């Protein structure tokens, strides 16, 4: 049995909840537009262009389509990426 606050797949519920807030279209992955919307909301005074979004997605473990799944996002966070 998992510890409280953890999902069966080993991903903490807090990570899953944060991922789901960013994944605004409920596709199961985070794309450039969703990530840029988050960055711009957190730091509206700073400019975040598409290149910054693409770079961040690569660091998060994006797939060939430039999207990050929940497991990849969690693995990237655990690796410090």
Buried (B, 14 or more C-beta within 10 A) or exposed (E): EEEEEBEEEEBBEEBBEBBEEBBEEEEEBBBBEBBBBBBBEEEEEEEBEEEBBBEBBEEBBBEEEBBBBBEBBBBBBEEEE
